[in-house]
Amino acid sequence: MQKRSLAPQRGFFPQPSYLIGTYKEDGSPNFALITWVTFCSVNPPMLMFASRGKKLTRELVEKNGIFSANLVSTDMMYMADYFGNTSGYKKNKCDEIGCM
């Protein structure tokens, strides 16, 4: 393998992945795969996450102010892959893969 030089980058790799969970208006759960999660307050304890573009999960968090952050383990990789590649606008993702 040939050696390659990379320009300096601002980022930490590898980054842990989280499934950010919310509920839709009909009570069904919804998850999005997010890698940019950090603490923003100790007292009271708060987390924040960054999301680009139009995402149902982000809209629901902005509307309700509540979410869960689930650190993805190797046992959850199939869910992370599916939730990260499927839109919650068009499908009930949890029903599709039978995780709830």
mmCIF file as gemmi writes it, N, C-alpha and C atoms, coordinates in Angstrom:
data_model
loop_
_atom_site.group_PDB
_atom_site.id
_atom_site.type_symbol
_atom_site.label_atom_id
_atom_site.label_alt_id
_atom_site.label_comp_id
_atom_site.label_asym_id
_atom_site.label_entity_id
_atom_site.label_seq_id
_atom_site.pdbx_PDB_ins_code
_atom_site.Cartn_x
_atom_site.Cartn_y
_atom_site.Cartn_z
_atom_site.occupancy
_atom_site.B_iso_or_equiv
_atom_site.pdbx_formal_charge
_atom_site.auth_seq_id
_atom_site.auth_asym_id
_atom_site.pdbx_PDB_model_num
ATOM 1 N N . MET Axp A 1 ? 0.835 -1.166 0 1 0 ? 1 A 1
ATOM 2 C CA . MET Axp A 1 ? 0 0 0 1 0 ? 1 A 1
ATOM 3 C C . MET Axp A 1 ? 0.891 1.244 0 1 0 ? 1 A 1
ATOM 4 N N . GLN Axp A 2 ? 0.516 2.191 -0.818 1 0 ? 2 A 1
ATOM 5 C CA . GLN Axp A 2 ? 1.292 3.42 -0.948 1 0 ? 2 A 1
ATOM 6 C C . GLN Axp A 2 ? 0.941 4.396 0.178 1 0 ? 2 A 1
ATOM 7 N N . LYS Axp A 3 ? 1.936 5.086 0.703 1 0 ? 3 A 1
ATOM 8 C CA . LYS Axp A 3 ? 1.742 6.07 1.764 1 0 ? 3 A 1
ATOM 9 C C . LYS Axp A 3 ? 1.049 7.299 1.195 1 0 ? 3 A 1
ATOM 10 N N . ARG Axp A 4 ? 0.076 7.848 1.956 1 0 ? 4 A 1
ATOM 11 C CA . ARG Axp A 4 ? -0.621 9.063 1.555 1 0 ? 4 A 1
ATOM 12 C C . ARG Axp A 4 ? -0.531 10.089 2.671 1 0 ? 4 A 1
ATOM 13 N N . SER Axp A 5 ? -0.411 11.342 2.304 1 0 ? 5 A 1
ATOM 14 C CA . SER Axp A 5 ? -0.416 12.434 3.269 1 0 ? 5 A 1
ATOM 15 C C . SER Axp A 5 ? -1.801 13.054 3.306 1 0 ? 5 A 1
ATOM 16 N N . LEU Axp A 6 ? -2.275 13.363 4.504 1 0 ? 6 A 1
ATOM 17 C CA . LEU Axp A 6 ? -3.584 13.983 4.662 1 0 ? 6 A 1
ATOM 18 C C . LEU Axp A 6 ? -3.414 15.38 5.235 1 0 ? 6 A 1
ATOM 19 N N . ALA Axp A 7 ? -4.237 16.297 4.781 1 0 ? 7 A 1
ATOM 20 C CA . ALA Axp A 7 ? -4.23 17.658 5.321 1 0 ? 7 A 1
ATOM 21 C C . ALA Axp A 7 ? -4.8 17.63 6.737 1 0 ? 7 A 1
ATOM 22 N N . PRO Axp A 8 ? -4.419 18.588 7.573 1 0 ? 8 A 1
ATOM 23 C CA . PRO Axp A 8 ? -4.985 18.66 8.928 1 0 ? 8 A 1
ATOM 24 C C . PRO Axp A 8 ? -6.507 18.767 8.872 1 0 ? 8 A 1
ATOM 25 N N . GLN Axp A 9 ? -7.172 18.115 9.826 1 0 ? 9 A 1
ATOM 26 C CA . GLN Axp A 9 ? -8.631 18.129 9.885 1 0 ? 9 A 1
ATOM 27 C C . GLN Axp A 9 ? -9.074 18.448 11.291 1 0 ? 9 A 1
ATOM 28 N N . ARG Axp A 10 ? -10.247 19.08 11.402 1 0 ? 10 A 1
ATOM 29 C CA . ARG Axp A 10 ? -10.846 19.319 12.709 1 0 ? 10 A 1
ATOM 30 C C . ARG Axp A 10 ? -11.915 18.263 12.939 1 0 ? 10 A 1
ATOM 31 N N . GLY Axp A 11 ? -11.577 17.238 13.669 1 0 ? 11 A 1
ATOM 32 C CA . GLY Axp A 11 ? -12.531 16.176 13.956 1 0 ? 11 A 1
ATOM 33 C C . GLY Axp A 11 ? -11.877 15.092 14.772 1 0 ? 11 A 1
ATOM 34 N N . PHE Axp A 12 ? -12.683 14.34 15.46 1 0 ? 12 A 1
ATOM 35 C CA . PHE Axp A 12 ? -12.202 13.244 16.276 1 0 ? 12 A 1
ATOM 36 C C . PHE Axp A 12 ? -12.733 11.937 15.695 1 0 ? 12 A 1
ATOM 37 N N . PHE Axp A 13 ? -11.832 11.043 15.384 1 0 ? 13 A 1
ATOM 38 C CA . PHE Axp A 13 ? -12.245 9.787 14.758 1 0 ? 13 A 1
ATOM 39 C C . PHE Axp A 13 ? -11.556 8.639 15.451 1 0 ? 13 A 1
ATOM 40 N N . PRO Axp A 14 ? -12.181 7.52 15.675 1 0 ? 14 A 1
ATOM 41 C CA . PRO Axp A 14 ? -13.586 7.266 15.34 1 0 ? 14 A 1
ATOM 42 C C . PRO Axp A 14 ? -14.517 7.97 16.318 1 0 ? 14 A 1
ATOM 43 N N . GLN Axp A 15 ? -15.713 8.252 15.849 1 0 ? 15 A 1
ATOM 44 C CA . GLN Axp A 15 ? -16.711 8.908 16.689 1 0 ? 15 A 1
ATOM 45 C C . GLN Axp A 15 ? -17.765 7.892 17.098 1 0 ? 15 A 1
ATOM 46 N N . PRO Axp A 16 ? -18.197 7.939 18.346 1 0 ? 16 A 1
ATOM 47 C CA . PRO Axp A 16 ? -19.287 7.04 18.739 1 0 ? 16 A 1
ATOM 48 C C . PRO Axp A 16 ? -20.58 7.458 18.049 1 0 ? 16 A 1
ATOM 49 N N . SER Axp A 17 ? -21.421 6.507 17.798 1 0 ? 17 A 1
ATOM 50 C CA . SER Axp A 17 ? -22.718 6.771 17.17 1 0 ? 17 A 1
ATOM 51 C C . SER Axp A 17 ? -23.817 6.605 18.21 1 0 ? 17 A 1
ATOM 52 N N . TYR Axp A 18 ? -24.838 7.42 18.088 1 0 ? 18 A 1
ATOM 53 C CA . TYR Axp A 18 ? -25.981 7.374 18.997 1 0 ? 18 A 1
ATOM 54 C C . TYR Axp A 18 ? -27.257 7.249 18.184 1 0 ? 18 A 1
ATOM 55 N N . LEU Axp A 19 ? -28.223 6.521 18.727 1 0 ? 19 A 1
ATOM 56 C CA . LEU Axp A 19 ? -29.573 6.54 18.199 1 0 ? 19 A 1
ATOM 57 C C . LEU Axp A 19 ? -30.35 7.531 19.051 1 0 ? 19 A 1
ATOM 58 N N . ILE Axp A 20 ? -30.759 8.623 18.439 1 0 ? 20 A 1
ATOM 59 C CA . ILE Axp A 20 ? -31.537 9.649 19.125 1 0 ? 20 A 1
ATOM 60 C C . ILE Axp A 20 ? -33.001 9.29 18.954 1 0 ? 20 A 1
ATOM 61 N N . GLY Axp A 21 ? -33.698 9.092 20.076 1 0 ? 21 A 1
ATOM 62 C CA . GLY Axp A 21 ? -35.084 8.635 20.044 1 0 ? 21 A 1
ATOM 63 C C . GLY Axp A 21 ? -36.07 9.722 20.411 1 0 ? 21 A 1
ATOM 64 N N . THR Axp A 22 ? -37.196 9.721 19.715 1 0 ? 22 A 1
ATOM 65 C CA . THR Axp A 22 ? -38.303 10.645 19.973 1 0 ? 22 A 1
ATOM 66 C C . THR Axp A 22 ? -39.605 9.887 19.726 1 0 ? 22 A 1
ATOM 67 N N . TYR Axp A 23 ? -40.715 10.56 19.933 1 0 ? 23 A 1
ATOM 68 C CA . TYR Axp A 23 ? -42.026 9.987 19.608 1 0 ? 23 A 1
ATOM 69 C C . TYR Axp A 23 ? -42.747 10.893 18.625 1 0 ? 23 A 1
ATOM 70 N N . LYS Axp A 24 ? -43.409 10.264 17.645 1 0 ? 24 A 1
ATOM 71 C CA . LYS Axp A 24 ? -44.25 11 16.702 1 0 ? 24 A 1
ATOM 72 C C . LYS Axp A 24 ? -45.569 11.368 17.396 1 0 ? 24 A 1
ATOM 73 N N . GLU Axp A 25 ? -46.377 12.198 16.737 1 0 ? 25 A 1
ATOM 74 C CA . GLU Axp A 25 ? -47.659 12.622 17.305 1 0 ? 25 A 1
ATOM 75 C C . GLU Axp A 25 ? -48.581 11.447 17.604 1 0 ? 25 A 1
ATOM 76 N N . ASP Axp A 26 ? -48.497 10.372 16.819 1 0 ? 26 A 1
ATOM 77 C CA . ASP Axp A 26 ? -49.36 9.206 17.036 1 0 ? 26 A 1
ATOM 78 C C . ASP Axp A 26 ? -48.825 8.268 18.123 1 0 ? 26 A 1
ATOM 79 N N . GLY Axp A 27 ? -47.712 8.637 18.771 1 0 ? 27 A 1
ATOM 80 C CA . GLY Axp A 27 ? -47.147 7.828 19.851 1 0 ? 27 A 1
ATOM 81 C C . GLY Axp A 27 ? -46.137 6.793 19.41 1 0 ? 27 A 1
ATOM 82 N N . SER Axp A 28 ? -45.911 6.668 18.116 1 0 ? 28 A 1
ATOM 83 C CA . SER Axp A 28 ? -44.937 5.688 17.633 1 0 ? 28 A 1
ATOM 84 C C . SER Axp A 28 ? -43.515 6.233 17.791 1 0 ? 28 A 1
ATOM 85 N N . PRO Axp A 29 ? -42.571 5.352 18.158 1 0 ? 29 A 1
ATOM 86 C CA . PRO Axp A 29 ? -41.19 5.807 18.35 1 0 ? 29 A 1
ATOM 87 C C . PRO Axp A 29 ? -40.506 6.11 17.022 1 0 ? 29 A 1
ATOM 88 N N . ASN Axp A 30 ? -39.536 6.986 17.07 1 0 ? 30 A 1
ATOM 89 C CA . ASN Axp A 30 ? -38.747 7.351 15.899 1 0 ? 30 A 1
ATOM 90 C C . ASN Axp A 30 ? -37.296 7.541 16.338 1 0 ? 30 A 1
ATOM 91 N N . PHE Axp A 31 ? -36.355 7.051 15.542 1 0 ? 31 A 1
ATOM 92 C CA . PHE Axp A 31 ? -34.939 7.159 15.865 1 0 ? 31 A 1
ATOM 93 C C . PHE Axp A 31 ? -34.159 7.685 14.668 1 0 ? 31 A 1
ATOM 94 N N . ALA Axp A 32 ? -33.086 8.42 14.958 1 0 ? 32 A 1
ATOM 95 C CA . ALA Axp A 32 ? -32.148 8.868 13.932 1 0 ? 32 A 1
ATOM 96 C C . ALA Axp A 32 ? -30.745 8.539 14.405 1 0 ? 32 A 1
ATOM 97 N N . LEU Axp A 33 ? -29.872 8.206 13.484 1 0 ? 33 A 1
ATOM 98 C CA . LEU Axp A 33 ? -28.477 7.933 13.797 1 0 ? 33 A 1
ATOM 99 C C . LEU Axp A 33 ? -27.704 9.25 13.771 1 0 ? 33 A 1
ATOM 100 N N . ILE Axp A 34 ? -27.055 9.598 14.891 1 0 ? 34 A 1
ATOM 101 C CA . ILE Axp A 34 ? -26.327 10.861 15.034 1 0 ? 34 A 1
ATOM 102 C C . ILE Axp A 34 ? -24.956 10.571 15.628 1 0 ? 34 A 1
ATOM 103 N N . THR Axp A 35 ? -23.915 11.246 15.128 1 0 ? 35 A 1
ATOM 104 C CA . THR Axp A 35 ? -22.581 11.063 15.7 1 0 ? 35 A 1
ATOM 105 C C . THR Axp A 35 ? -22.106 12.271 16.5 1 0 ? 35 A 1
ATOM 106 N N . TRP Axp A 36 ? -22.705 13.421 16.308 1 0 ? 36 A 1
ATOM 107 C CA . TRP Axp A 36 ? -22.25 14.623 17.015 1 0 ? 36 A 1
ATOM 108 C C . TRP Axp A 36 ? -23.117 14.844 18.247 1 0 ? 36 A 1
ATOM 109 N N . VAL Axp A 37 ? -22.73 14.222 19.369 1 0 ? 37 A 1
ATOM 110 C CA . VAL Axp A 37 ? -23.44 14.345 20.641 1 0 ? 37 A 1
ATOM 111 C C . VAL Axp A 37 ? -22.429 14.772 21.7 1 0 ? 37 A 1
ATOM 112 N N . THR Axp A 38 ? -22.815 15.717 22.559 1 0 ? 38 A 1
ATOM 113 C CA . THR Axp A 38 ? -21.925 16.169 23.623 1 0 ? 38 A 1
ATOM 114 C C . THR Axp A 38 ? -22.734 16.705 24.793 1 0 ? 38 A 1
ATOM 115 N N . PHE Axp A 39 ? -22.076 16.83 25.945 1 0 ? 39 A 1
ATOM 116 C CA . PHE Axp A 39 ? -22.695 17.459 27.102 1 0 ? 39 A 1
ATOM 117 C C . PHE Axp A 39 ? -22.668 18.968 26.91 1 0 ? 39 A 1
ATOM 118 N N . CYS Axp A 40 ? -23.733 19.643 27.316 1 0 ? 40 A 1
ATOM 119 C CA . CYS Axp A 40 ? -23.738 21.103 27.242 1 0 ? 40 A 1
ATOM 120 C C . CYS Axp A 40 ? -24.007 21.732 28.599 1 0 ? 40 A 1
ATOM 121 N N . SER Axp A 41 ? -24.352 20.923 29.612 1 0 ? 41 A 1
ATOM 122 C CA . SER Axp A 41 ? -24.568 21.438 30.956 1 0 ? 41 A 1
ATOM 123 C C . SER Axp A 41 ? -24.449 20.289 31.956 1 0 ? 41 A 1
ATOM 124 N N . VAL Axp A 42 ? -23.891 20.609 33.116 1 0 ? 42 A 1
ATOM 125 C CA . VAL Axp A 42 ? -23.788 19.623 34.185 1 0 ? 42 A 1
ATOM 126 C C . VAL Axp A 42 ? -24.952 19.775 35.163 1 0 ? 42 A 1
ATOM 127 N N . ASN Axp A 43 ? -25.31 21.03 35.463 1 0 ? 43 A 1
ATOM 128 C CA . ASN Axp A 43 ? -26.387 21.278 36.403 1 0 ? 43 A 1
ATOM 129 C C . ASN Axp A 43 ? -27.332 22.314 35.826 1 0 ? 43 A 1
ATOM 130 N N . PRO Axp A 44 ? -28.467 21.92 35.257 1 0 ? 44 A 1
ATOM 131 C CA . PRO Axp A 44 ? -28.979 20.556 35.168 1 0 ? 44 A 1
ATOM 132 C C . PRO Axp A 44 ? -28.256 19.772 34.085 1 0 ? 44 A 1
ATOM 133 N N . PRO Axp A 45 ? -28.233 18.441 34.201 1 0 ? 45 A 1
ATOM 134 C CA . PRO Axp A 45 ? -27.558 17.645 33.173 1 0 ? 45 A 1
ATOM 135 C C . PRO Axp A 45 ? -28.281 17.761 31.833 1 0 ? 45 A 1
ATOM 136 N N . MET Axp A 46 ? -27.526 18.11 30.778 1 0 ? 46 A 1
ATOM 137 C CA . MET Axp A 46 ? -28.107 18.251 29.442 1 0 ? 46 A 1
ATOM 138 C C . MET Axp A 46 ? -27.131 17.757 28.386 1 0 ? 46 A 1
ATOM 139 N N . LEU Axp A 47 ? -27.697 17.179 27.344 1 0 ? 47 A 1
ATOM 140 C CA . LEU Axp A 47 ? -26.957 16.776 26.151 1 0 ? 47 A 1
ATOM 141 C C . LEU Axp A 47 ? -27.443 17.605 24.986 1 0 ? 47 A 1
ATOM 142 N N . MET Axp A 48 ? -26.589 17.737 23.978 1 0 ? 48 A 1
ATOM 143 C CA . MET Axp A 48 ? -27.03 18.34 22.728 1 0 ? 48 A 1
ATOM 144 C C . MET Axp A 48 ? -26.484 17.503 21.584 1 0 ? 48 A 1
ATOM 145 N N . PHE Axp A 49 ? -27.154 17.571 20.444 1 0 ? 49 A 1
ATOM 146 C CA . PHE Axp A 49 ? -26.667 16.877 19.259 1 0 ? 49 A 1
ATOM 147 C C . PHE Axp A 49 ? -26.803 17.794 18.061 1 0 ? 49 A 1
ATOM 148 N N . ALA Axp A 50 ? -25.988 17.535 17.066 1 0 ? 50 A 1
ATOM 149 C CA . ALA Axp A 50 ? -26.003 18.335 15.842 1 0 ? 50 A 1
ATOM 150 C C . ALA Axp A 50 ? -26.59 17.504 14.713 1 0 ? 50 A 1
ATOM 151 N N . SER Axp A 51 ? -27.423 18.146 13.926 1 0 ? 51 A 1
ATOM 152 C CA . SER Axp A 51 ? -28.086 17.471 12.816 1 0 ? 51 A 1
ATOM 153 C C . SER Axp A 51 ? -28.199 18.449 11.657 1 0 ? 51 A 1
ATOM 154 N N . ARG Axp A 52 ? -27.854 17.985 10.456 1 0 ? 52 A 1
ATOM 155 C CA . ARG Axp A 52 ? -27.956 18.825 9.26 1 0 ? 52 A 1
ATOM 156 C C . ARG Axp A 52 ? -29.126 18.385 8.415 1 0 ? 52 A 1
ATOM 157 N N . GLY Axp A 53 ? -29.685 19.324 7.72 1 0 ? 53 A 1
ATOM 158 C CA . GLY Axp A 53 ? -30.751 18.994 6.787 1 0 ? 53 A 1
ATOM 159 C C . GLY Axp A 53 ? -32.082 18.762 7.492 1 0 ? 53 A 1
ATOM 160 N N . LYS Axp A 54 ? -33.045 18.34 6.713 1 0 ? 54 A 1
ATOM 161 C CA . LYS Axp A 54 ? -34.388 18.112 7.231 1 0 ? 54 A 1
ATOM 162 C C . LYS Axp A 54 ? -34.456 16.715 7.834 1 0 ? 54 A 1
ATOM 163 N N . LYS Axp A 55 ? -34.697 16.632 9.134 1 0 ? 55 A 1
ATOM 164 C CA . LYS Axp A 55 ? -34.824 15.359 9.829 1 0 ? 55 A 1
ATOM 165 C C . LYS Axp A 55 ? -36.048 15.408 10.73 1 0 ? 55 A 1
ATOM 166 N N . LEU Axp A 56 ? -36.864 14.373 10.666 1 0 ? 56 A 1
ATOM 167 C CA . LEU Axp A 56 ? -38.042 14.286 11.503 1 0 ? 56 A 1
ATOM 168 C C . LEU Axp A 56 ? -37.652 14.285 12.98 1 0 ? 56 A 1
ATOM 169 N N . THR Axp A 57 ? -36.61 13.564 13.326 1 0 ? 57 A 1
ATOM 170 C CA . THR Axp A 57 ? -36.182 13.499 14.73 1 0 ? 57 A 1
ATOM 171 C C . THR Axp A 57 ? -35.856 14.886 15.264 1 0 ? 57 A 1
ATOM 172 N N . ARG Axp A 58 ? -35.119 15.671 14.502 1 0 ? 58 A 1
ATOM 173 C CA . ARG Axp A 58 ? -34.778 17.021 14.949 1 0 ? 58 A 1
ATOM 174 C C . ARG Axp A 58 ? -36.031 17.873 15.115 1 0 ? 58 A 1
ATOM 175 N N . GLU Axp A 59 ? -36.961 17.779 14.177 1 0 ? 59 A 1
ATOM 176 C CA . GLU Axp A 59 ? -38.205 18.541 14.28 1 0 ? 59 A 1
ATOM 177 C C . GLU Axp A 59 ? -38.989 18.159 15.531 1 0 ? 59 A 1
ATOM 178 N N . LEU Axp A 60 ? -39.034 16.861 15.844 1 0 ? 60 A 1
ATOM 179 C CA . LEU Axp A 60 ? -39.769 16.407 17.023 1 0 ? 60 A 1
ATOM 180 C C . LEU Axp A 60 ? -39.093 16.85 18.319 1 0 ? 60 A 1
ATOM 181 N N . VAL Axp A 61 ? -37.764 16.84 18.347 1 0 ? 61 A 1
ATOM 182 C CA . VAL Axp A 61 ? -37.036 17.316 19.536 1 0 ? 61 A 1
ATOM 183 C C . VAL Axp A 61 ? -37.267 18.808 19.718 1 0 ? 61 A 1
ATOM 184 N N . GLU Axp A 62 ? -37.212 19.582 18.64 1 0 ? 62 A 1
ATOM 185 C CA . GLU Axp A 62 ? -37.449 21.022 18.734 1 0 ? 62 A 1
ATOM 186 C C . GLU Axp A 62 ? -38.869 21.302 19.23 1 0 ? 62 A 1
ATOM 187 N N . LYS Axp A 63 ? -39.827 20.505 18.786 1 0 ? 63 A 1
ATOM 188 C CA . LYS Axp A 63 ? -41.227 20.707 19.167 1 0 ? 63 A 1
ATOM 189 C C . LYS Axp A 63 ? -41.474 20.294 20.617 1 0 ? 63 A 1
ATOM 190 N N . ASN Axp A 64 ? -40.957 19.129 21.032 1 0 ? 64 A 1
ATOM 191 C CA . ASN Axp A 64 ? -41.279 18.567 22.345 1 0 ? 64 A 1
ATOM 192 C C . ASN Axp A 64 ? -40.221 18.826 23.415 1 0 ? 64 A 1
ATOM 193 N N . GLY Axp A 65 ? -38.981 19.096 22.999 1 0 ? 65 A 1
ATOM 194 C CA . GLY Axp A 65 ? -37.911 19.349 23.956 1 0 ? 65 A 1
ATOM 195 C C . GLY Axp A 65 ? -37.438 18.116 24.706 1 0 ? 65 A 1
ATOM 196 N N . ILE Axp A 66 ? -37.753 16.922 24.202 1 0 ? 66 A 1
ATOM 197 C CA . ILE Axp A 66 ? -37.385 15.671 24.877 1 0 ? 66 A 1
ATOM 198 C C . ILE Axp A 66 ? -36.803 14.695 23.858 1 0 ? 66 A 1
ATOM 199 N N . PHE Axp A 67 ? -35.715 14.006 24.263 1 0 ? 67 A 1
ATOM 200 C CA . PHE Axp A 67 ? -35.163 12.943 23.422 1 0 ? 67 A 1
ATOM 201 C C . PHE Axp A 67 ? -34.35 11.993 24.284 1 0 ? 67 A 1
ATOM 202 N N . SER Axp A 68 ? -34.101 10.811 23.741 1 0 ? 68 A 1
ATOM 203 C CA . SER Axp A 68 ? -33.19 9.867 24.395 1 0 ? 68 A 1
ATOM 204 C C . SER Axp A 68 ? -31.953 9.741 23.532 1 0 ? 68 A 1
ATOM 205 N N . ALA Axp A 69 ? -30.816 9.463 24.168 1 0 ? 69 A 1
ATOM 206 C CA . ALA Axp A 69 ? -29.555 9.254 23.449 1 0 ? 69 A 1
ATOM 207 C C . ALA Axp A 69 ? -29.046 7.87 23.812 1 0 ? 69 A 1
ATOM 208 N N . ASN Axp A 70 ? -29.029 6.979 22.846 1 0 ? 70 A 1
ATOM 209 C CA . ASN Axp A 70 ? -28.67 5.582 23.057 1 0 ? 70 A 1
ATOM 210 C C . ASN Axp A 70 ? -27.357 5.284 22.345 1 0 ? 70 A 1
ATOM 211 N N . LEU Axp A 71 ? -26.306 5.05 23.12 1 0 ? 71 A 1
ATOM 212 C CA . LEU Axp A 71 ? -25.002 4.736 22.543 1 0 ? 71 A 1
ATOM 213 C C . LEU Axp A 71 ? -25.101 3.409 21.794 1 0 ? 71 A 1
ATOM 214 N N . VAL Axp A 72 ? -24.706 3.4 20.529 1 0 ? 72 A 1
ATOM 215 C CA . VAL Axp A 72 ? -24.833 2.202 19.691 1 0 ? 72 A 1
ATOM 216 C C . VAL Axp A 72 ? -23.766 1.177 20.07 1 0 ? 72 A 1
ATOM 217 N N . SER Axp A 73 ? -24.214 -0.013 20.404 1 0 ? 73 A 1
ATOM 218 C CA . SER Axp A 73 ? -23.315 -1.136 20.678 1 0 ? 73 A 1
ATOM 219 C C . SER Axp A 73 ? -23.26 -2.024 19.437 1 0 ? 73 A 1
ATOM 220 N N . THR Axp A 74 ? -22.389 -3.012 19.451 1 0 ? 74 A 1
ATOM 221 C CA . THR Axp A 74 ? -22.295 -3.912 18.291 1 0 ? 74 A 1
ATOM 222 C C . THR Axp A 74 ? -23.603 -4.664 18.074 1 0 ? 74 A 1
ATOM 223 N N . ASP Axp A 75 ? -24.344 -4.942 19.151 1 0 ? 75 A 1
ATOM 224 C CA . ASP Axp A 75 ? -25.632 -5.63 19.006 1 0 ? 75 A 1
ATOM 225 C C . ASP Axp A 75 ? -26.688 -4.755 18.325 1 0 ? 75 A 1
ATOM 226 N N . MET Axp A 76 ? -26.463 -3.462 18.316 1 0 ? 76 A 1
ATOM 227 C CA . MET Axp A 76 ? -27.434 -2.527 17.743 1 0 ? 76 A 1
ATOM 228 C C . MET Axp A 76 ? -27.053 -2.063 16.34 1 0 ? 76 A 1
ATOM 229 N N . MET Axp A 77 ? -26.011 -2.611 15.761 1 0 ? 77 A 1
ATOM 230 C CA . MET Axp A 77 ? -25.526 -2.143 14.457 1 0 ? 77 A 1
ATOM 231 C C . MET Axp A 77 ? -26.571 -2.27 13.358 1 0 ? 77 A 1
ATOM 232 N N . TYR Axp A 78 ? -27.376 -3.339 13.373 1 0 ? 78 A 1
ATOM 233 C CA . TYR Axp A 78 ? -28.398 -3.492 12.33 1 0 ? 78 A 1
ATOM 234 C C . TYR Axp A 78 ? -29.437 -2.371 12.429 1 0 ? 78 A 1
ATOM 235 N N . MET Axp A 79 ? -29.782 -1.97 13.671 1 0 ? 79 A 1
ATOM 236 C CA . MET Axp A 79 ? -30.734 -0.869 13.845 1 0 ? 79 A 1
ATOM 237 C C . MET Axp A 79 ? -30.105 0.449 13.415 1 0 ? 79 A 1
ATOM 238 N N . ALA Axp A 80 ? -28.854 0.676 13.811 1 0 ? 80 A 1
ATOM 239 C CA . ALA Axp A 80 ? -28.167 1.915 13.45 1 0 ? 80 A 1
ATOM 240 C C . ALA Axp A 80 ? -28.077 2.051 11.933 1 0 ? 80 A 1
ATOM 241 N N . ASP Axp A 81 ? -27.747 0.967 11.258 1 0 ? 81 A 1
ATOM 242 C CA . ASP Axp A 81 ? -27.648 0.998 9.802 1 0 ? 81 A 1
ATOM 243 C C . ASP Axp A 81 ? -28.999 1.331 9.174 1 0 ? 81 A 1
ATOM 244 N N . TYR Axp A 82 ? -30.061 0.69 9.645 1 0 ? 82 A 1
ATOM 245 C CA . TYR Axp A 82 ? -31.386 0.922 9.079 1 0 ? 82 A 1
ATOM 246 C C . TYR Axp A 82 ? -31.888 2.334 9.399 1 0 ? 82 A 1
ATOM 247 N N . PHE Axp A 83 ? -31.808 2.732 10.679 1 0 ? 83 A 1
ATOM 248 C CA . PHE Axp A 83 ? -32.309 4.051 11.073 1 0 ? 83 A 1
ATOM 249 C C . PHE Axp A 83 ? -31.51 5.177 10.428 1 0 ? 83 A 1
ATOM 250 N N . GLY Axp A 84 ? -30.239 4.957 10.165 1 0 ? 84 A 1
ATOM 251 C CA . GLY Axp A 84 ? -29.409 5.976 9.541 1 0 ? 84 A 1
ATOM 252 C C . GLY Axp A 84 ? -29.638 6.131 8.05 1 0 ? 84 A 1
ATOM 253 N N . ASN Axp A 85 ? -30.321 5.159 7.44 1 0 ? 85 A 1
ATOM 254 C CA . ASN Axp A 85 ? -30.533 5.194 5.992 1 0 ? 85 A 1
ATOM 255 C C . ASN Axp A 85 ? -32.001 5.243 5.578 1 0 ? 85 A 1
ATOM 256 N N . THR Axp A 86 ? -32.917 5.383 6.545 1 0 ? 86 A 1
ATOM 257 C CA . THR Axp A 86 ? -34.342 5.355 6.247 1 0 ? 86 A 1
ATOM 258 C C . THR Axp A 86 ? -35.01 6.586 6.845 1 0 ? 86 A 1
ATOM 259 N N . SER Axp A 87 ? -35.847 7.234 6.064 1 0 ? 87 A 1
ATOM 260 C CA . SER Axp A 87 ? -36.532 8.446 6.518 1 0 ? 87 A 1
ATOM 261 C C . SER Axp A 87 ? -37.737 8.105 7.378 1 0 ? 87 A 1
ATOM 262 N N . GLY Axp A 88 ? -37.883 8.803 8.5 1 0 ? 88 A 1
ATOM 263 C CA . GLY Axp A 88 ? -39.044 8.638 9.361 1 0 ? 88 A 1
ATOM 264 C C . GLY Axp A 88 ? -40.283 9.332 8.826 1 0 ? 88 A 1
ATOM 265 N N . TYR Axp A 89 ? -40.11 10.184 7.822 1 0 ? 89 A 1
ATOM 266 C CA . TYR Axp A 89 ? -41.261 10.847 7.213 1 0 ? 89 A 1
ATOM 267 C C . TYR Axp A 89 ? -42.126 9.857 6.442 1 0 ? 89 A 1
ATOM 268 N N . LYS Axp A 90 ? -41.498 8.854 5.871 1 0 ? 90 A 1
ATOM 269 C CA . LYS Axp A 90 ? -42.209 7.962 4.961 1 0 ? 90 A 1
ATOM 270 C C . LYS Axp A 90 ? -42.602 6.622 5.583 1 0 ? 90 A 1
ATOM 271 N N . LYS Axp A 91 ? -41.925 6.21 6.669 1 0 ? 91 A 1
ATOM 272 C CA . LYS Axp A 91 ? -42.153 4.886 7.231 1 0 ? 91 A 1
ATOM 273 C C . LYS Axp A 91 ? -42.144 4.945 8.751 1 0 ? 91 A 1
ATOM 274 N N . ASN Axp A 92 ? -42.772 3.941 9.371 1 0 ? 92 A 1
ATOM 275 C CA . ASN Axp A 92 ? -42.609 3.716 10.797 1 0 ? 92 A 1
ATOM 276 C C . ASN Axp A 92 ? -41.421 2.771 10.906 1 0 ? 92 A 1
ATOM 277 N N . LYS Axp A 93 ? -40.253 3.325 11.146 1 0 ? 93 A 1
ATOM 278 C CA . LYS Axp A 93 ? -39.007 2.56 11.081 1 0 ? 93 A 1
ATOM 279 C C . LYS Axp A 93 ? -38.973 1.412 12.078 1 0 ? 93 A 1
ATOM 280 N N . CYS Axp A 94 ? -39.492 1.62 13.281 1 0 ? 94 A 1
ATOM 281 C CA . CYS Axp A 94 ? -39.459 0.559 14.29 1 0 ? 94 A 1
ATOM 282 C C . CYS Axp A 94 ? -40.332 -0.627 13.885 1 0 ? 94 A 1
ATOM 283 N N . ASP Axp A 95 ? -41.492 -0.359 13.309 1 0 ? 95 A 1
ATOM 284 C CA . ASP Axp A 95 ? -42.351 -1.448 12.825 1 0 ? 95 A 1
ATOM 285 C C . ASP Axp A 95 ? -41.683 -2.212 11.695 1 0 ? 95 A 1
ATOM 286 N N . GLU Axp A 96 ? -40.976 -1.478 10.826 1 0 ? 96 A 1
ATOM 287 C CA . GLU Axp A 96 ? -40.344 -2.096 9.653 1 0 ? 96 A 1
ATOM 288 C C . GLU Axp A 96 ? -39.342 -3.191 10.045 1 0 ? 96 A 1
ATOM 289 N N . ILE Axp A 97 ? -38.57 -2.961 11.126 1 0 ? 97 A 1
ATOM 290 C CA . ILE Axp A 97 ? -37.565 -3.951 11.505 1 0 ? 97 A 1
ATOM 291 C C . ILE Axp A 97 ? -37.92 -4.702 12.783 1 0 ? 97 A 1
ATOM 292 N N . GLY Axp A 98 ? -39.092 -4.411 13.362 1 0 ? 98 A 1
ATOM 293 C CA . GLY Axp A 98 ? -39.57 -5.158 14.506 1 0 ? 98 A 1
ATOM 294 C C . GLY Axp A 98 ? -38.744 -4.972 15.778 1 0 ? 98 A 1
ATOM 295 N N . CYS Axp A 99 ? -38.334 -3.749 16.052 1 0 ? 99 A 1
ATOM 296 C CA . CYS Axp A 99 ? -37.514 -3.524 17.247 1 0 ? 99 A 1
ATOM 297 C C . CYS Axp A 99 ? -38.324 -3.035 18.435 1 0 ? 99 A 1
ATOM 298 N N . MET Axp A 100 ? -39.592 -2.738 18.253 1 0 ? 100 A 1
ATOM 299 C CA . MET Axp A 100 ? -40.414 -2.271 19.379 1 0 ? 100 A 1
ATOM 300 C C . MET Axp A 100 ? -41.628 -3.139 19.545 1 0 ? 100 A 1
